[in-house]
Amino acid sequence: MKFLVKLLLLPFEWLFKLIFWIIGLTGRLVVGIVGLVLLIAGVIVSLTIVGAIVGIPLALVGLLMIICSLC
């Protein structure tokens, strides 16, 4: 009886695993894109000496986000 129930619920388990995998992949992609935007914005802002105070940490946060999205 348990085997039959497990066999009937197996397609639903596969479907939910696929959905969660797609959501996880989409989240990583969004984090990578936001990290790239922050990295570019940080480099652009740090071109001036006054903006380097904000730009360098912004670029570092963007770089860390990109690294986290790849792991």
mmCIF file of the N, C-alpha and C atoms, coordinates in Angstrom:
data_MODEL
# 
_entry.id   MODEL 
# 
loop_
_atom_site.group_PDB 
_atom_site.id 
_atom_site.type_symbol 
_atom_site.label_atom_id 
_atom_site.label_alt_id 
_atom_site.label_comp_id 
_atom_site.label_asym_id 
_atom_site.label_entity_id 
_atom_site.label_seq_id 
_atom_site.pdbx_PDB_ins_code 
_atom_site.Cartn_x 
_atom_site.Cartn_y 
_atom_site.Cartn_z 
_atom_site.occupancy 
_atom_site.B_iso_or_equiv 
_atom_site.pdbx_formal_charge 
_atom_site.auth_seq_id 
_atom_site.auth_comp_id 
_atom_site.auth_asym_id 
_atom_site.auth_atom_id 
_atom_site.pdbx_PDB_model_num 
ATOM 1   N N  . MET A 1 1  ? 0.823  -1.203 0.000   1.00 0.00 ? 1  MET A N  1 
ATOM 2   C CA . MET A 1 1  ? 0.000  0.000  0.000   1.00 0.00 ? 1  MET A CA 1 
ATOM 3   C C  . MET A 1 1  ? 0.868  1.269  0.000   1.00 0.00 ? 1  MET A C  1 
ATOM 4   N N  . LYS A 1 2  ? 1.915  1.267  0.853   1.00 0.00 ? 2  LYS A N  1 
ATOM 5   C CA . LYS A 1 2  ? 2.792  2.433  0.912   1.00 0.00 ? 2  LYS A CA 1 
ATOM 6   C C  . LYS A 1 2  ? 3.517  2.644  -0.414  1.00 0.00 ? 2  LYS A C  1 
ATOM 7   N N  . PHE A 1 3  ? 3.894  1.527  -1.040  1.00 0.00 ? 3  PHE A N  1 
ATOM 8   C CA . PHE A 1 3  ? 4.594  1.625  -2.316  1.00 0.00 ? 3  PHE A CA 1 
ATOM 9   C C  . PHE A 1 3  ? 3.693  2.236  -3.381  1.00 0.00 ? 3  PHE A C  1 
ATOM 10  N N  . LEU A 1 4  ? 2.430  1.883  -3.379  1.00 0.00 ? 4  LEU A N  1 
ATOM 11  C CA . LEU A 1 4  ? 1.491  2.407  -4.367  1.00 0.00 ? 4  LEU A CA 1 
ATOM 12  C C  . LEU A 1 4  ? 1.274  3.906  -4.177  1.00 0.00 ? 4  LEU A C  1 
ATOM 13  N N  . VAL A 1 5  ? 1.151  4.335  -2.936  1.00 0.00 ? 5  VAL A N  1 
ATOM 14  C CA . VAL A 1 5  ? 0.979  5.765  -2.659  1.00 0.00 ? 5  VAL A CA 1 
ATOM 15  C C  . VAL A 1 5  ? 2.228  6.536  -3.068  1.00 0.00 ? 5  VAL A C  1 
ATOM 16  N N  . LYS A 1 6  ? 3.400  5.973  -2.746  1.00 0.00 ? 6  LYS A N  1 
ATOM 17  C CA . LYS A 1 6  ? 4.644  6.629  -3.114  1.00 0.00 ? 6  LYS A CA 1 
ATOM 18  C C  . LYS A 1 6  ? 4.793  6.710  -4.629  1.00 0.00 ? 6  LYS A C  1 
ATOM 19  N N  . LEU A 1 7  ? 4.375  5.667  -5.318  1.00 0.00 ? 7  LEU A N  1 
ATOM 20  C CA . LEU A 1 7  ? 4.443  5.645  -6.767  1.00 0.00 ? 7  LEU A CA 1 
ATOM 21  C C  . LEU A 1 7  ? 3.488  6.658  -7.389  1.00 0.00 ? 7  LEU A C  1 
ATOM 22  N N  . LEU A 1 8  ? 2.329  6.839  -6.799  1.00 0.00 ? 8  LEU A N  1 
ATOM 23  C CA . LEU A 1 8  ? 1.361  7.809  -7.319  1.00 0.00 ? 8  LEU A CA 1 
ATOM 24  C C  . LEU A 1 8  ? 1.789  9.252  -7.066  1.00 0.00 ? 8  LEU A C  1 
ATOM 25  N N  . LEU A 1 9  ? 2.508  9.494  -5.989  1.00 0.00 ? 9  LEU A N  1 
ATOM 26  C CA . LEU A 1 9  ? 2.930  10.848 -5.650  1.00 0.00 ? 9  LEU A CA 1 
ATOM 27  C C  . LEU A 1 9  ? 4.277  11.235 -6.245  1.00 0.00 ? 9  LEU A C  1 
ATOM 28  N N  . LEU A 1 10 ? 4.960  10.296 -6.865  1.00 0.00 ? 10 LEU A N  1 
ATOM 29  C CA . LEU A 1 10 ? 6.278  10.555 -7.431  1.00 0.00 ? 10 LEU A CA 1 
ATOM 30  C C  . LEU A 1 10 ? 6.284  11.646 -8.503  1.00 0.00 ? 10 LEU A C  1 
ATOM 31  N N  . PRO A 1 11 ? 5.334  11.688 -9.444  1.00 0.00 ? 11 PRO A N  1 
ATOM 32  C CA . PRO A 1 11 ? 5.343  12.788 -10.422 1.00 0.00 ? 11 PRO A CA 1 
ATOM 33  C C  . PRO A 1 11 ? 5.172  14.170 -9.792  1.00 0.00 ? 11 PRO A C  1 
ATOM 34  N N  . PHE A 1 12 ? 4.380  14.254 -8.734  1.00 0.00 ? 12 PHE A N  1 
ATOM 35  C CA . PHE A 1 12 ? 4.204  15.541 -8.056  1.00 0.00 ? 12 PHE A CA 1 
ATOM 36  C C  . PHE A 1 12 ? 5.490  15.962 -7.354  1.00 0.00 ? 12 PHE A C  1 
ATOM 37  N N  . GLU A 1 13 ? 6.207  14.995 -6.793  1.00 0.00 ? 13 GLU A N  1 
ATOM 38  C CA . GLU A 1 13 ? 7.488  15.294 -6.159  1.00 0.00 ? 13 GLU A CA 1 
ATOM 39  C C  . GLU A 1 13 ? 8.480  15.819 -7.195  1.00 0.00 ? 13 GLU A C  1 
ATOM 40  N N  . TRP A 1 14 ? 8.543  15.193 -8.351  1.00 0.00 ? 14 TRP A N  1 
ATOM 41  C CA . TRP A 1 14 ? 9.423  15.658 -9.423  1.00 0.00 ? 14 TRP A CA 1 
ATOM 42  C C  . TRP A 1 14 ? 9.044  17.051 -9.891  1.00 0.00 ? 14 TRP A C  1 
ATOM 43  N N  . LEU A 1 15 ? 7.748  17.315 -9.999  1.00 0.00 ? 15 LEU A N  1 
ATOM 44  C CA . LEU A 1 15 ? 7.277  18.625 -10.436 1.00 0.00 ? 15 LEU A CA 1 
ATOM 45  C C  . LEU A 1 15 ? 7.696  19.709 -9.446  1.00 0.00 ? 15 LEU A C  1 
ATOM 46  N N  . PHE A 1 16 ? 7.524  19.458 -8.159  1.00 0.00 ? 16 PHE A N  1 
ATOM 47  C CA . PHE A 1 16 ? 7.902  20.450 -7.157  1.00 0.00 ? 16 PHE A CA 1 
ATOM 48  C C  . PHE A 1 16 ? 9.411  20.657 -7.112  1.00 0.00 ? 16 PHE A C  1 
ATOM 49  N N  . LYS A 1 17 ? 10.186 19.600 -7.293  1.00 0.00 ? 17 LYS A N  1 
ATOM 50  C CA . LYS A 1 17 ? 11.642 19.752 -7.339  1.00 0.00 ? 17 LYS A CA 1 
ATOM 51  C C  . LYS A 1 17 ? 12.060 20.599 -8.529  1.00 0.00 ? 17 LYS A C  1 
ATOM 52  N N  . LEU A 1 18 ? 11.399 20.392 -9.671  1.00 0.00 ? 18 LEU A N  1 
ATOM 53  C CA . LEU A 1 18 ? 11.700 21.191 -10.860 1.00 0.00 ? 18 LEU A CA 1 
ATOM 54  C C  . LEU A 1 18 ? 11.346 22.655 -10.651 1.00 0.00 ? 18 LEU A C  1 
ATOM 55  N N  . ILE A 1 19 ? 10.204 22.920 -10.045 1.00 0.00 ? 19 ILE A N  1 
ATOM 56  C CA . ILE A 1 19 ? 9.778  24.297 -9.787  1.00 0.00 ? 19 ILE A CA 1 
ATOM 57  C C  . ILE A 1 19 ? 10.752 24.994 -8.840  1.00 0.00 ? 19 ILE A C  1 
ATOM 58  N N  . PHE A 1 20 ? 11.159 24.313 -7.760  1.00 0.00 ? 20 PHE A N  1 
ATOM 59  C CA . PHE A 1 20 ? 12.091 24.924 -6.810  1.00 0.00 ? 20 PHE A CA 1 
ATOM 60  C C  . PHE A 1 20 ? 13.460 25.137 -7.443  1.00 0.00 ? 20 PHE A C  1 
ATOM 61  N N  . TRP A 1 21 ? 13.876 24.242 -8.338  1.00 0.00 ? 21 TRP A N  1 
ATOM 62  C CA . TRP A 1 21 ? 15.144 24.419 -9.040  1.00 0.00 ? 21 TRP A CA 1 
ATOM 63  C C  . TRP A 1 21 ? 15.096 25.648 -9.940  1.00 0.00 ? 21 TRP A C  1 
ATOM 64  N N  . ILE A 1 22 ? 13.991 25.843 -10.649 1.00 0.00 ? 22 ILE A N  1 
ATOM 65  C CA . ILE A 1 22 ? 13.836 27.002 -11.533 1.00 0.00 ? 22 ILE A CA 1 
ATOM 66  C C  . ILE A 1 22 ? 13.826 28.295 -10.721 1.00 0.00 ? 22 ILE A C  1 
ATOM 67  N N  . ILE A 1 23 ? 13.123 28.292 -9.597  1.00 0.00 ? 23 ILE A N  1 
ATOM 68  C CA . ILE A 1 23 ? 13.084 29.488 -8.743  1.00 0.00 ? 23 ILE A CA 1 
ATOM 69  C C  . ILE A 1 23 ? 14.476 29.804 -8.200  1.00 0.00 ? 23 ILE A C  1 
ATOM 70  N N  . GLY A 1 24 ? 15.216 28.791 -7.775  1.00 0.00 ? 24 GLY A N  1 
ATOM 71  C CA . GLY A 1 24 ? 16.572 29.011 -7.276  1.00 0.00 ? 24 GLY A CA 1 
ATOM 72  C C  . GLY A 1 24 ? 17.498 29.554 -8.350  1.00 0.00 ? 24 GLY A C  1 
ATOM 73  N N  . LEU A 1 25 ? 17.373 29.024 -9.568  1.00 0.00 ? 25 LEU A N  1 
ATOM 74  C CA . LEU A 1 25 ? 18.198 29.497 -10.664 1.00 0.00 ? 25 LEU A CA 1 
ATOM 75  C C  . LEU A 1 25 ? 17.869 30.941 -11.024 1.00 0.00 ? 25 LEU A C  1 
ATOM 76  N N  . THR A 1 26 ? 16.592 31.281 -11.009 1.00 0.00 ? 26 THR A N  1 
ATOM 77  C CA . THR A 1 26 ? 16.176 32.648 -11.302 1.00 0.00 ? 26 THR A CA 1 
ATOM 78  C C  . THR A 1 26 ? 16.691 33.615 -10.239 1.00 0.00 ? 26 THR A C  1 
ATOM 79  N N  . GLY A 1 27 ? 16.641 33.206 -8.992  1.00 0.00 ? 27 GLY A N  1 
ATOM 80  C CA . GLY A 1 27 ? 17.160 34.047 -7.912  1.00 0.00 ? 27 GLY A CA 1 
ATOM 81  C C  . GLY A 1 27 ? 18.645 34.306 -8.055  1.00 0.00 ? 27 GLY A C  1 
ATOM 82  N N  . ARG A 1 28 ? 19.399 33.260 -8.417  1.00 0.00 ? 28 ARG A N  1 
ATOM 83  C CA . ARG A 1 28 ? 20.838 33.451 -8.616  1.00 0.00 ? 28 ARG A CA 1 
ATOM 84  C C  . ARG A 1 28 ? 21.118 34.388 -9.775  1.00 0.00 ? 28 ARG A C  1 
ATOM 85  N N  . LEU A 1 29 ? 20.332 34.262 -10.830 1.00 0.00 ? 29 LEU A N  1 
ATOM 86  C CA . LEU A 1 29 ? 20.525 35.125 -11.991 1.00 0.00 ? 29 LEU A CA 1 
ATOM 87  C C  . LEU A 1 29 ? 20.243 36.583 -11.643 1.00 0.00 ? 29 LEU A C  1 
ATOM 88  N N  . VAL A 1 30 ? 19.193 36.819 -10.885 1.00 0.00 ? 30 VAL A N  1 
ATOM 89  C CA . VAL A 1 30 ? 18.851 38.191 -10.477 1.00 0.00 ? 30 VAL A CA 1 
ATOM 90  C C  . VAL A 1 30 ? 19.947 38.770 -9.587  1.00 0.00 ? 30 VAL A C  1 
ATOM 91  N N  . VAL A 1 31 ? 20.457 37.982 -8.646  1.00 0.00 ? 31 VAL A N  1 
ATOM 92  C CA . VAL A 1 31 ? 21.529 38.461 -7.769  1.00 0.00 ? 31 VAL A CA 1 
ATOM 93  C C  . VAL A 1 31 ? 22.784 38.771 -8.576  1.00 0.00 ? 31 VAL A C  1 
ATOM 94  N N  . GLY A 1 32 ? 23.091 37.941 -9.571  1.00 0.00 ? 32 GLY A N  1 
ATOM 95  C CA . GLY A 1 32 ? 24.252 38.200 -10.411 1.00 0.00 ? 32 GLY A CA 1 
ATOM 96  C C  . GLY A 1 32 ? 24.112 39.478 -11.214 1.00 0.00 ? 32 GLY A C  1 
ATOM 97  N N  . ILE A 1 33 ? 22.925 39.725 -11.759 1.00 0.00 ? 33 ILE A N  1 
ATOM 98  C CA . ILE A 1 33 ? 22.696 40.945 -12.548 1.00 0.00 ? 33 ILE A CA 1 
ATOM 99  C C  . ILE A 1 33 ? 22.759 42.183 -11.661 1.00 0.00 ? 33 ILE A C  1 
ATOM 100 N N  . VAL A 1 34 ? 22.134 42.121 -10.493 1.00 0.00 ? 34 VAL A N  1 
ATOM 101 C CA . VAL A 1 34 ? 22.185 43.265 -9.567  1.00 0.00 ? 34 VAL A CA 1 
ATOM 102 C C  . VAL A 1 34 ? 23.622 43.516 -9.110  1.00 0.00 ? 34 VAL A C  1 
ATOM 103 N N  . GLY A 1 35 ? 24.373 42.452 -8.859  1.00 0.00 ? 35 GLY A N  1 
ATOM 104 C CA . GLY A 1 35 ? 25.776 42.608 -8.482  1.00 0.00 ? 35 GLY A CA 1 
ATOM 105 C C  . GLY A 1 35 ? 26.592 43.258 -9.583  1.00 0.00 ? 35 GLY A C  1 
ATOM 106 N N  . LEU A 1 36 ? 26.333 42.871 -10.830 1.00 0.00 ? 36 LEU A N  1 
ATOM 107 C CA . LEU A 1 36 ? 27.051 43.481 -11.947 1.00 0.00 ? 36 LEU A CA 1 
ATOM 108 C C  . LEU A 1 36 ? 26.711 44.959 -12.081 1.00 0.00 ? 36 LEU A C  1 
ATOM 109 N N  . VAL A 1 37 ? 25.447 45.302 -11.897 1.00 0.00 ? 37 VAL A N  1 
ATOM 110 C CA . VAL A 1 37 ? 25.034 46.714 -11.968 1.00 0.00 ? 37 VAL A CA 1 
ATOM 111 C C  . VAL A 1 37 ? 25.695 47.517 -10.847 1.00 0.00 ? 37 VAL A C  1 
ATOM 112 N N  . LEU A 1 38 ? 25.736 46.966 -9.638  1.00 0.00 ? 38 LEU A N  1 
ATOM 113 C CA . LEU A 1 38 ? 26.383 47.670 -8.528  1.00 0.00 ? 38 LEU A CA 1 
ATOM 114 C C  . LEU A 1 38 ? 27.878 47.814 -8.764  1.00 0.00 ? 38 LEU A C  1 
ATOM 115 N N  . LEU A 1 39 ? 28.492 46.796 -9.335  1.00 0.00 ? 39 LEU A N  1 
ATOM 116 C CA . LEU A 1 39 ? 29.924 46.876 -9.633  1.00 0.00 ? 39 LEU A CA 1 
ATOM 117 C C  . LEU A 1 39 ? 30.218 47.967 -10.647 1.00 0.00 ? 39 LEU A C  1 
ATOM 118 N N  . ILE A 1 40 ? 29.434 48.028 -11.700 1.00 0.00 ? 40 ILE A N  1 
ATOM 119 C CA . ILE A 1 40 ? 29.632 49.063 -12.721 1.00 0.00 ? 40 ILE A CA 1 
ATOM 120 C C  . ILE A 1 40 ? 29.354 50.447 -12.148 1.00 0.00 ? 40 ILE A C  1 
ATOM 121 N N  . ALA A 1 41 ? 28.286 50.570 -11.359 1.00 0.00 ? 41 ALA A N  1 
ATOM 122 C CA . ALA A 1 41 ? 27.965 51.864 -10.754 1.00 0.00 ? 41 ALA A CA 1 
ATOM 123 C C  . ALA A 1 41 ? 29.059 52.295 -9.790  1.00 0.00 ? 41 ALA A C  1 
ATOM 124 N N  . GLY A 1 42 ? 29.615 51.354 -9.024  1.00 0.00 ? 42 GLY A N  1 
ATOM 125 C CA . GLY A 1 42 ? 30.692 51.679 -8.098  1.00 0.00 ? 42 GLY A CA 1 
ATOM 126 C C  . GLY A 1 42 ? 31.947 52.140 -8.809  1.00 0.00 ? 42 GLY A C  1 
ATOM 127 N N  . VAL A 1 43 ? 32.261 51.511 -9.928  1.00 0.00 ? 43 VAL A N  1 
ATOM 128 C CA . VAL A 1 43 ? 33.441 51.933 -10.689 1.00 0.00 ? 43 VAL A CA 1 
ATOM 129 C C  . VAL A 1 43 ? 33.218 53.313 -11.286 1.00 0.00 ? 43 VAL A C  1 
ATOM 130 N N  . ILE A 1 44 ? 32.031 53.570 -11.800 1.00 0.00 ? 44 ILE A N  1 
ATOM 131 C CA . ILE A 1 44 ? 31.744 54.882 -12.392 1.00 0.00 ? 44 ILE A CA 1 
ATOM 132 C C  . ILE A 1 44 ? 31.761 55.979 -11.332 1.00 0.00 ? 44 ILE A C  1 
ATOM 133 N N  . VAL A 1 45 ? 31.167 55.701 -10.174 1.00 0.00 ? 45 VAL A N  1 
ATOM 134 C CA . VAL A 1 45 ? 31.128 56.705 -9.110  1.00 0.00 ? 45 VAL A CA 1 
ATOM 135 C C  . VAL A 1 45 ? 32.528 56.964 -8.564  1.00 0.00 ? 45 VAL A C  1 
ATOM 136 N N  . SER A 1 46 ? 33.370 55.942 -8.521  1.00 0.00 ? 46 SER A N  1 
ATOM 137 C CA . SER A 1 46 ? 34.700 56.127 -7.923  1.00 0.00 ? 46 SER A CA 1 
ATOM 138 C C  . SER A 1 46 ? 35.694 56.793 -8.867  1.00 0.00 ? 46 SER A C  1 
ATOM 139 N N  . LEU A 1 47 ? 35.274 57.197 -10.030 1.00 0.00 ? 47 LEU A N  1 
ATOM 140 C CA . LEU A 1 47 ? 36.181 57.915 -10.926 1.00 0.00 ? 47 LEU A CA 1 
ATOM 141 C C  . LEU A 1 47 ? 36.540 59.301 -10.391 1.00 0.00 ? 47 LEU A C  1 
ATOM 142 N N  . THR A 1 48 ? 35.662 59.871 -9.591  1.00 0.00 ? 48 THR A N  1 
ATOM 143 C CA . THR A 1 48 ? 35.999 61.136 -8.940  1.00 0.00 ? 48 THR A CA 1 
ATOM 144 C C  . THR A 1 48 ? 36.549 60.832 -7.550  1.00 0.00 ? 48 THR A C  1 
ATOM 145 N N  . ILE A 1 49 ? 37.347 61.732 -7.012  1.00 0.00 ? 49 ILE A N  1 
ATOM 146 C CA . ILE A 1 49 ? 37.977 61.483 -5.714  1.00 0.00 ? 49 ILE A CA 1 
ATOM 147 C C  . ILE A 1 49 ? 36.941 61.514 -4.596  1.00 0.00 ? 49 ILE A C  1 
ATOM 148 N N  . VAL A 1 50 ? 35.993 62.437 -4.685  1.00 0.00 ? 50 VAL A N  1 
ATOM 149 C CA . VAL A 1 50 ? 34.953 62.513 -3.660  1.00 0.00 ? 50 VAL A CA 1 
ATOM 150 C C  . VAL A 1 50 ? 34.047 61.284 -3.727  1.00 0.00 ? 50 VAL A C  1 
ATOM 151 N N  . GLY A 1 51 ? 33.756 60.810 -4.931  1.00 0.00 ? 51 GLY A N  1 
ATOM 152 C CA . GLY A 1 51 ? 32.876 59.652 -5.094  1.00 0.00 ? 51 GLY A CA 1 
ATOM 153 C C  . GLY A 1 51 ? 33.534 58.336 -4.750  1.00 0.00 ? 51 GLY A C  1 
ATOM 154 N N  . ALA A 1 52 ? 34.857 58.326 -4.591  1.00 0.00 ? 52 ALA A N  1 
ATOM 155 C CA . ALA A 1 52 ? 35.559 57.086 -4.266  1.00 0.00 ? 52 ALA A CA 1 
ATOM 156 C C  . ALA A 1 52 ? 35.175 56.571 -2.886  1.00 0.00 ? 52 ALA A C  1 
ATOM 157 N N  . ILE A 1 53 ? 34.759 57.466 -2.004  1.00 0.00 ? 53 ILE A N  1 
ATOM 158 C CA . ILE A 1 53 ? 34.340 57.062 -0.662  1.00 0.00 ? 53 ILE A CA 1 
ATOM 159 C C  . ILE A 1 53 ? 33.114 56.165 -0.736  1.00 0.00 ? 53 ILE A C  1 
ATOM 160 N N  . VAL A 1 54 ? 32.237 56.436 -1.673  1.00 0.00 ? 54 VAL A N  1 
ATOM 161 C CA . VAL A 1 54 ? 31.024 55.630 -1.844  1.00 0.00 ? 54 VAL A CA 1 
ATOM 162 C C  . VAL A 1 54 ? 31.237 54.557 -2.915  1.00 0.00 ? 54 VAL A C  1 
ATOM 163 N N  . GLY A 1 55 ? 31.992 54.879 -3.931  1.00 0.00 ? 55 GLY A N  1 
ATOM 164 C CA . GLY A 1 55 ? 32.124 53.996 -5.083  1.00 0.00 ? 55 GLY A CA 1 
ATOM 165 C C  . GLY A 1 55 ? 32.868 52.705 -4.812  1.00 0.00 ? 55 GLY A C  1 
ATOM 166 N N  . ILE A 1 56 ? 33.936 52.765 -4.043  1.00 0.00 ? 56 ILE A N  1 
ATOM 167 C CA . ILE A 1 56 ? 34.732 51.564 -3.779  1.00 0.00 ? 56 ILE A CA 1 
ATOM 168 C C  . ILE A 1 56 ? 33.940 50.536 -2.961  1.00 0.00 ? 56 ILE A C  1 
ATOM 169 N N  . PRO A 1 57 ? 33.283 50.920 -1.859  1.00 0.00 ? 57 PRO A N  1 
ATOM 170 C CA . PRO A 1 57 ? 32.461 49.924 -1.166  1.00 0.00 ? 57 PRO A CA 1 
ATOM 171 C C  . PRO A 1 57 ? 31.297 49.402 -2.017  1.00 0.00 ? 57 PRO A C  1 
ATOM 172 N N  . LEU A 1 58 ? 30.739 50.263 -2.855  1.00 0.00 ? 58 LEU A N  1 
ATOM 173 C CA . LEU A 1 58 ? 29.657 49.835 -3.739  1.00 0.00 ? 58 LEU A CA 1 
ATOM 174 C C  . LEU A 1 58 ? 30.157 48.793 -4.724  1.00 0.00 ? 58 LEU A C  1 
ATOM 175 N N  . ALA A 1 59 ? 31.326 49.010 -5.283  1.00 0.00 ? 59 ALA A N  1 
ATOM 176 C CA . ALA A 1 59 ? 31.912 48.040 -6.204  1.00 0.00 ? 59 ALA A CA 1 
ATOM 177 C C  . ALA A 1 59 ? 32.245 46.730 -5.496  1.00 0.00 ? 59 ALA A C  1 
ATOM 178 N N  . LEU A 1 60 ? 32.724 46.817 -4.266  1.00 0.00 ? 60 LEU A N  1 
ATOM 179 C CA . LEU A 1 60 ? 33.031 45.601 -3.508  1.00 0.00 ? 60 LEU A CA 1 
ATOM 180 C C  . LEU A 1 60 ? 31.770 44.797 -3.193  1.00 0.00 ? 60 LEU A C  1 
ATOM 181 N N  . VAL A 1 61 ? 30.695 45.471 -2.840  1.00 0.00 ? 61 VAL A N  1 
ATOM 182 C CA . VAL A 1 61 ? 29.430 44.777 -2.587  1.00 0.00 ? 61 VAL A CA 1 
ATOM 183 C C  . VAL A 1 61 ? 28.940 44.103 -3.863  1.00 0.00 ? 61 VAL A C  1 
ATOM 184 N N  . GLY A 1 62 ? 29.056 44.795 -4.974  1.00 0.00 ? 62 GLY A N  1 
ATOM 185 C CA . GLY A 1 62 ? 28.672 44.203 -6.249  1.00 0.00 ? 62 GLY A CA 1 
ATOM 186 C C  . GLY A 1 62 ? 29.507 42.978 -6.583  1.00 0.00 ? 62 GLY A C  1 
ATOM 187 N N  . LEU A 1 63 ? 30.816 43.059 -6.331  1.00 0.00 ? 63 LEU A N  1 
ATOM 188 C CA . LEU A 1 63 ? 31.693 41.924 -6.586  1.00 0.00 ? 63 LEU A CA 1 
ATOM 189 C C  . LEU A 1 63 ? 31.345 40.738 -5.694  1.00 0.00 ? 63 LEU A C  1 
ATOM 190 N N  . LEU A 1 64 ? 31.061 41.010 -4.428  1.00 0.00 ? 64 LEU A N  1 
ATOM 191 C CA . LEU A 1 64 ? 30.667 39.939 -3.515  1.00 0.00 ? 64 LEU A CA 1 
ATOM 192 C C  . LEU A 1 64 ? 29.340 39.295 -3.930  1.00 0.00 ? 64 LEU A C  1 
ATOM 193 N N  . MET A 1 65 ? 28.423 40.092 -4.423  1.00 0.00 ? 65 MET A N  1 
ATOM 194 C CA . MET A 1 65 ? 27.150 39.537 -4.891  1.00 0.00 ? 65 MET A CA 1 
ATOM 195 C C  . MET A 1 65 ? 27.359 38.637 -6.103  1.00 0.00 ? 65 MET A C  1 
ATOM 196 N N  . ILE A 1 66 ? 28.246 39.037 -7.003  1.00 0.00 ? 66 ILE A N  1 
ATOM 197 C CA . ILE A 1 66 ? 28.541 38.207 -8.158  1.00 0.00 ? 66 ILE A CA 1 
ATOM 198 C C  . ILE A 1 66 ? 29.183 36.896 -7.735  1.00 0.00 ? 66 ILE A C  1 
ATOM 199 N N  . ILE A 1 67 ? 30.113 36.961 -6.793  1.00 0.00 ? 67 ILE A N  1 
ATOM 200 C CA . ILE A 1 67 ? 30.763 35.739 -6.313  1.00 0.00 ? 67 ILE A CA 1 
ATOM 201 C C  . ILE A 1 67 ? 29.756 34.824 -5.631  1.00 0.00 ? 67 ILE A C  1 
ATOM 202 N N  . CYS A 1 68 ? 28.855 35.395 -4.844  1.00 0.00 ? 68 CYS A N  1 
ATOM 203 C CA . CYS A 1 68 ? 27.834 34.581 -4.170  1.00 0.00 ? 68 CYS A CA 1 
ATOM 204 C C  . CYS A 1 68 ? 26.862 33.950 -5.165  1.00 0.00 ? 68 CYS A C  1 
ATOM 205 N N  . SER A 1 69 ? 26.582 34.631 -6.245  1.00 0.00 ? 69 SER A N  1 
ATOM 206 C CA . SER A 1 69 ? 25.650 34.053 -7.219  1.00 0.00 ? 69 SER A CA 1 
ATOM 207 C C  . SER A 1 69 ? 26.282 32.910 -8.001  1.00 0.00 ? 69 SER A C  1 
ATOM 208 N N  . LEU A 1 70 ? 27.602 32.872 -8.066  1.00 0.00 ? 70 LEU A N  1 
ATOM 209 C CA . LEU A 1 70 ? 28.290 31.802 -8.794  1.00 0.00 ? 70 LEU A CA 1 
ATOM 210 C C  . LEU A 1 70 ? 28.499 30.552 -7.941  1.00 0.00 ? 70 LEU A C  1 
ATOM 211 N N  . CYS A 1 71 ? 28.468 30.706 -6.627  1.00 0.00 ? 71 CYS A N  1 
ATOM 212 C CA . CYS A 1 71 ? 28.708 29.549 -5.735  1.00 0.00 ? 71 CYS A CA 1 
ATOM 213 C C  . CYS A 1 71 ? 27.479 28.722 -5.523  1.00 0.00 ? 71 CYS A C  1 
# 
